[in-house]
Amino acid sequence: MMGVVLFIRLASALGLVLVSALSLLPLAAAASSPAWPRVALPSGATPYQLGEQMSVNGTPTRMQGFVTRTAPLDTAAWFRTSLGQPLVENNVQGKLVLGRAEGDYYVSVMLEALPGERGGTRGTVTVANLKTAYEQRDATRAINERMLARLPNGSRLMNQLSSTERGRATAYILATNGHSQQLNRDHLVRRLEAEGYILEREAAPSQARTLGVPAEVANGHTLFFKGKNKEAMAVIRPGEEAGSAIVVQTVNLVEERK
């Protein structure tokens, strides 16, 4: 459940963060930077892992979260100096994003004030491999089409994230369409069952609220699936304007390389 919650909260922000990065893809094809850049954190920052390596909308990405005791303005000033120039600055959903191209990569730092605390900052460092994303664009398009095939015609893929860690291959998609939640539910159940995911249970919005989960999940109909060495979960909720928004998470066990 928490994986879906985290994806819902990060997906739209990450998508916007990478917009300026993706515009550099044709240039990245001719660039050369052999190693992933390392981004230093301010003194006293407390780091935590978000994803050592994943794919966000087809772009290989590494992410790290951190917390500082300094105010967002002071933290931003530190990164403006440490990241170097030229530096692109944007406000994304109330968060400050600093970014710059570095060889084959795009480095960004997203900052926001810690809720309920004075002077603290929560940040996310994202490093995206633009060269590999450009080289794999056809394969990414095919993967996206396969994921959208699980949903009714007219669905639009908003964000896609995948990662493999400790023998678990996890994939998330966020899509929207103009269909009802019931139609999406029935279509998705048929498609996933055809892939070997059997519906085990479902939770209506009223039931989900009693679990104390965030509104993004509590307002949606949640379905849980099981299969041989795999599982899936879907959250279908009202769209922002009309229709439905659908998040699908699939987890498959994979053989780890020795």
N, C-alpha and C positions, 0 to 999 in steps of 0.2 A: 504493500500500500504506500509506504513512504517513498519508494522509487517513483511511482506515478505522481505523487504530490510534488516531489522535487523537480521532476521533468516539467510539470505544468507551470511551476513558478519560474524556471530558468529558460524554458524553450523560447518564449517570445522575446525576452531580453537578449538571449544569445543570438537569436536570428538577426535582431537589429544591430548588435555589436559587430556581426560578421558582414553586414551589408557593404560597408566601405572596404573591408578586406577582399570580398569577392570581386569587387570592381577591378582589383589588381591582378586577377587570375591570368589574363593573356600575357602580362608582363612577367609574371612569375615563371612562366614556362622557359624563359631564356635566362633566368637568374641561377645562381649557384651558391648555396649555403649548406655545407654538409651536416652541421649539427644543430639540434634544437636549441634555440636561445634560452638562456637562463635569466630569470628576472629576479633581481634582488628585492628583498622586503625591508621596510624601515626597521631600525633597531627597536627591539622590544615587541615586534609583531608576533602574534601567535598563529602559525599556519595550521591548516587542516586540509585533508585530501578531498577533492570532489571527483576527480577522474584522472588517473595517471595518463591514460591515452584512450581516446574515444573518437567517434566520427560524428560531427554535427553537420547535418545537411550535406553529407558527402565530403566534408573537409576534415582530415585528420587533426585532432585537437587535444591539447593537454590543458588541464585546468587545476588551479589550486586556490583554495579560499584562505583568508586570513582575517585577523581582528587586531586593531591597534587601539591604544588608549588615547591617541591624538585625534583632534577634531578633523572632520573631512577636509576642510580647507587646508589645514597643515599637512595632512597626509597627501593630498593632491599636489601641494607645492613640492613635497619631497620627490614624488614620482615624476613631476615635470623636469626636475633636475636629473634624476637617475636614468630616465628612459632616453633622454637626449632629444635632439631635433632632427627633422621636422616632426611635430606632434599634432595629431588631429584630436579635437575635443568635441564631444557631443553630450547632450542630456538625453538619456534613454529611460523613459518611464520613471522620471524623478531621480535617476542615478547618473552620476558623472562618469563618462567613459573617456579614457585617454588611450590613444592608439597610434602605432607607427609601423611601417613596413620595415622588415629587417631581412634582406636577402630573399630566400624562398618563403619566409614566414611573415605573419602579421601578429604583432604583440599588442594586447590591450589589457587595461586595468579598469575595472568597474568599481566605483566607490559609492557608499551610502552611509548615512548616519545610523548608528546602532539604535534600535527602537528601545525607548524607555530608559536610556542612559545618556548622560551628558559627556560630550567630548569624544566619545568612541567612534570608530569607523569599522565597517565591515566591507571587505573587498574581495574581488575575484580576479585572478590573473588568468588570462586565456592566451595560449599560443597556438596559432592555426598554420598548418602547412599548406600554403597556397599552390606550390608546384605540384605536389601529389594530387591535390584536389582537381587541378586542371587536367592532369594526365588521366585521371580516373573518371572524368565527367560522363562518359558514355555508360560506364558500368553503374555509376550512381543513378543515372536516369532510368536504367533498367530496373534497379532495386526499387526506386520510388514507384514505378509503374506497377510492380508486383505487390507492393504494400497497398497501393490505392485500390487494387483489384479486390481487396477484402471488403471494400465499402461500396455503397450504391453509386451508380453513375452520377456524374456531376460533382463528386467530392473533390476538394482541393487540399493538397498536402501543404500544411503551413510550416511544420518543422519535423525533422527526423533526427534521432540520436541513436547511436549503437556503441557498444563496448564489449570487450571480452576480458574477463578477469577471473582468475582462479577456477577455470573450467566452466564458467557460465557466460554464454553469449546472450546479451540482453539488448533488445531493440525497442525503441519507443517511436510512435508517430503521433502527431497532432494534426487532425484534419477537420475541415468544416464542410457542410453542405446544406442545402435548403430543405432536406427531408425531415420528417418527424423523428422523435427519439425511438418510437416503436418500430418504425420501418428500419432504422439503422440497427436496432437491436436484433431484429429477426434476420436481416441480411448478414450481419457479422457472425451470428451464431451458426448459420448455414455454412459460411465460408470457412470459419475456423474448425468446425467439425469435419469438413472435407479434408482439412490438413492434419487431422488427428487430435485436435484439441476438443475435449468433451466438456460441455458446460456442467459444472458441479453445483453452483449456487449463484444467486444474485441478491443484491441489496438495493431496495428502493431508497430514494432520497430521504424519506422520513426515518428509515432505519439507520442510514449512514450518519445522520446528525447525532444520533445517540452515541456514536463511537468517539465523538470529540475530534473528528478529522476536520481539516480546513474546508472552507466554503467551496473551493474549487471542486472538491470531491463530494462533499456532503450534498451539493445541489444536483448531483448527477446519479444516474442509474449505473450501478457497478456490477460487472459480471466476472466470475472467476472460472477459469478453465484448467483442466489437467490433461496431460497426455503422457506417453512413454518418454521419459527423460526430458520433459518439457512442460511448461505451464504458461498461461496467459491471463491477463486481466485487462478489462476495458472499462472506461468511464465514459458514459454518454450523457451530455448535459445540454441545456439550452444554449443556442448561439448568442453572441452579444447583441445581434439585431433580430435575427430570425433563424429558423432552422435549428441545426444541432452542431455541437463541437464534440469530437470524439478523440479520446486518447486510448491507444492500444499499446500494451506492453507484452512482449513475448520473451520468455527465458528458455534457452536450450542448453542442455549439458553438452559440453564438447570435450574431446580427449585432449588433455594437456600435452604439449610437446616436451619431451625429455631431453 
